[in-house]
Amino acid sequence: MSQDIKTLDVREDLLQGREPFDRIMAFVAEPDEDEPWRLLATFRPDPLIGLMGGRGYTSEAVEWEDGTWAVTFTPAR
Protein backbone atom coordinates (compact mmCIF):
# COMPACT_ATOMS: atom_id res chain seq x y z
CA MET A 1 0.00 0.00 0.00
CA SER A 2 1.39 3.40 -0.91
CA GLN A 3 2.15 6.04 1.71
CA ASP A 4 0.24 8.76 -0.15
CA ILE A 5 -3.49 8.41 0.12
CA LYS A 6 -5.51 9.78 -2.76
CA THR A 7 -7.89 12.47 -1.55
CA LEU A 8 -11.03 14.02 -2.97
CA ASP A 9 -12.06 17.38 -1.53
CA VAL A 10 -15.76 18.12 -2.12
CA ARG A 11 -16.07 20.98 0.37
CA GLU A 12 -16.33 23.67 -2.30
CA ASP A 13 -18.95 21.67 -4.21
CA LEU A 14 -21.05 21.42 -1.06
CA LEU A 15 -20.60 25.09 -0.16
CA GLN A 16 -21.73 26.06 -3.69
CA GLY A 17 -24.80 23.80 -3.45
CA ARG A 18 -23.51 21.26 -5.98
CA GLU A 19 -24.19 17.57 -5.42
CA PRO A 20 -20.79 15.79 -5.49
CA PHE A 21 -22.08 12.18 -5.67
CA ASP A 22 -21.21 11.60 -9.35
CA ARG A 23 -17.77 13.11 -8.82
CA ILE A 24 -17.19 10.84 -5.81
CA MET A 25 -18.28 7.71 -7.70
CA ALA A 26 -16.01 8.60 -10.65
CA PHE A 27 -13.12 9.10 -8.22
CA VAL A 28 -13.75 5.72 -6.57
CA ALA A 29 -13.85 4.00 -9.97
CA GLU A 30 -10.31 5.13 -10.84
CA PRO A 31 -7.53 2.54 -10.95
CA ASP A 32 -6.11 1.18 -7.69
CA GLU A 33 -9.51 0.31 -6.26
CA ASP A 34 -7.67 -1.81 -3.68
CA GLU A 35 -6.06 1.32 -2.20
CA PRO A 36 -7.59 3.44 0.55
CA TRP A 37 -8.84 6.92 -0.26
CA ARG A 38 -9.95 9.98 1.69
CA LEU A 39 -12.92 12.29 1.29
CA LEU A 40 -13.00 15.82 2.69
CA ALA A 41 -16.49 17.20 3.27
CA THR A 42 -18.34 19.87 5.24
CA PHE A 43 -20.37 17.26 7.14
CA ARG A 44 -20.09 13.62 8.17
CA PRO A 45 -21.33 11.79 5.04
CA ASP A 46 -23.19 8.95 6.75
CA PRO A 47 -25.15 7.88 3.61
CA LEU A 48 -21.88 7.56 1.67
CA ILE A 49 -20.26 5.70 4.56
CA GLY A 50 -23.15 3.21 4.46
CA LEU A 51 -23.01 2.89 0.67
CA MET A 52 -19.26 2.27 0.66
CA GLY A 53 -19.64 -0.21 3.53
CA GLY A 54 -21.98 -2.18 1.29
CA ARG A 55 -19.27 -2.13 -1.38
CA GLY A 56 -16.73 -3.67 0.98
CA TYR A 57 -15.03 -0.62 2.49
CA THR A 58 -14.41 0.16 6.13
CA SER A 59 -14.28 3.81 7.10
CA GLU A 60 -12.81 6.11 9.70
CA ALA A 61 -14.36 9.58 10.07
CA VAL A 62 -12.57 12.39 11.90
CA GLU A 63 -13.80 15.95 12.36
CA TRP A 64 -11.01 18.50 12.11
CA GLU A 65 -10.92 21.67 14.21
CA ASP A 66 -12.19 23.76 11.27
CA GLY A 67 -15.31 21.59 10.94
CA THR A 68 -14.05 19.60 7.96
CA TRP A 69 -14.85 15.90 8.02
CA ALA A 70 -12.03 13.66 6.77
CA VAL A 71 -13.27 10.15 6.02
CA THR A 72 -10.77 7.48 5.07
CA PHE A 73 -12.22 4.52 3.18
CA THR A 74 -10.22 1.30 3.15
CA PRO A 75 -11.13 -1.83 1.16
CA ALA A 76 -11.85 -4.71 3.53
CA ARG A 77 -9.60 -7.65 2.82
LINPEQUI-V860670 format. One record per residue. N is the residue number from 1. SS is DSSP state (h for helix, s for strand, l for the rest). OMEGA is omega in degrees with one decimal (NA if undefined). NEAR is the number of other ideal C-beta (glycine too) atoms within 12 Angstrom. Layout:
# LINPEQUI-V860670
N,SS,OMEGA,NEAR ; N,SS,OMEGA,NEAR
This chain:
# LINPEQUI-V860670
1,l,-177.1,13 ; 2,l,179.2,10 ; 3,l,-179.5,7 ; 4,l,-179.9,11 ; 5,l,179.7,20 ; 6,s,-172.4,22 ; 7,s,174.6,21 ; 8,s,-179.2,30 ; 9,s,-179.9,23 ; 10,l,-178.3,31 ; 11,h,-179.2,23 ; 12,h,176.0,16 ; 13,h,-177.4,21 ; 14,h,179.4,24 ; 15,h,179.4,16 ; 16,l,178.6,11 ; 17,l,178.6,9 ; 18,l,177.7,15 ; 19,l,-175.7,15 ; 20,l,-172.9,27 ; 21,h,-178.9,21 ; 22,h,178.4,14 ; 23,h,178.9,21 ; 24,h,-178.7,32 ; 25,h,176.1,18 ; 26,h,179.6,12 ; 27,h,-179.6,27 ; 28,h,-177.2,29 ; 29,l,179.9,14 ; 30,l,178.0,15 ; 31,l,-178.5,10 ; 32,l,179.3,16 ; 33,l,179.1,18 ; 34,l,-180.0,17 ; 35,l,174.8,23 ; 36,l,176.8,27 ; 37,s,-175.7,33 ; 38,s,175.1,30 ; 39,s,173.6,40 ; 40,s,-176.2,33 ; 41,s,-179.6,33 ; 42,l,178.2,25 ; 43,l,177.1,22 ; 44,l,-174.1,22 ; 45,l,-176.5,31 ; 46,h,177.8,15 ; 47,h,178.5,17 ; 48,h,178.2,32 ; 49,h,177.7,24 ; 50,h,179.4,16 ; 51,h,-178.1,20 ; 52,h,174.1,31 ; 53,h,176.9,21 ; 54,h,177.5,13 ; 55,l,173.2,20 ; 56,l,179.1,16 ; 57,s,166.4,27 ; 58,s,-178.9,18 ; 59,s,173.8,30 ; 60,s,-178.1,21 ; 61,s,-179.7,25 ; 62,s,175.5,18 ; 63,s,178.2,17 ; 64,l,-179.2,16 ; 65,l,-178.3,8 ; 66,l,179.5,11 ; 67,l,176.4,16 ; 68,l,172.1,25 ; 69,s,174.9,28 ; 70,s,-178.7,29 ; 71,s,178.1,38 ; 72,s,178.9,24 ; 73,s,-178.7,34 ; 74,s,177.9,22 ; 75,s,175.1,20 ; 76,l,-177.2,14 ; 77,l,NA,10
